[in-house]
Amino acid sequence: MDTKEEILSELARLYPNAKPALHFNSPYELLVAVVLSAQCTDERVNKVTEVLFKEHNTPEKMLALSQEALEKYIFSCGFYHNKAKHILTASKDILERFGGEVPKTREELETLAGVGRKTANVVYAVAFGGNAIAVDTHVFRVANRLGLAIGKTPFEVEKGLMAAIPEEQWGTAHHWLIWHGRRVCHSQRPDCPACTLQTVCPHYQRTKGEHSPERSQDA
Ligand code: SF4
């Protein structure tokens, strides 16, 4: 087993039940939740969508809201003006161009308002079971530290991870890296002493636990 395989095998052992933290019951709900989650915690998004989705969980029902009314629901997620605009435009697009169903390909998903590569990858992988690796701030950081994929941009890291990880594990590995980033390999103070990947982690070997604040990057 080479080092990358060892890392993946340990992540699989650590997080056998890794799954998305966002709550959703349909591809449309997931899409809206992911748009809301930019620069916001999943916990906050779940609180907001719990209320929002009671009445507005389809493109038609979302479009019953004015921009202003939707902003009131999602205010606490931050960037509410743009997020509301994107959700309403994407909902209109889904109705007019895709017959009311969230499109199932990454290419089509990326044509929706406010849907970039990361969001398209999450929806494609989580809602439709497609093979994709969405690179968010946790995936970006942990993949670079572990040497699974070295890159200066989310796209570079995505390509590196696709090369390092067997395709059938892409969707799951995305959750392993997020969970490891949230629970152990924190942005500012990674808990290296408690990390079972210490012996195979190039970042730890370089720094021996001496961590200076790092710039985190969002996808
Ligand atoms: S050893 Fe430290 S830097 Fe490496 S993965 Fe573990 S927590 Fe992160």
Boltz pocket constraint, residues with backbone or C-beta under 6 A from the ligand:
constraints:
  - pocket:
      binder: B
      contacts: [[A, 142], [A, 145], [A, 146], [A, 184], [A, 185], [A, 186], [A, 190], [A, 191], [A, 192], [A, 195], [A, 196], [A, 197], [A, 198], [A, 201], [A, 202], [A, 203], [A, 204]]
      max_distance: 6.0
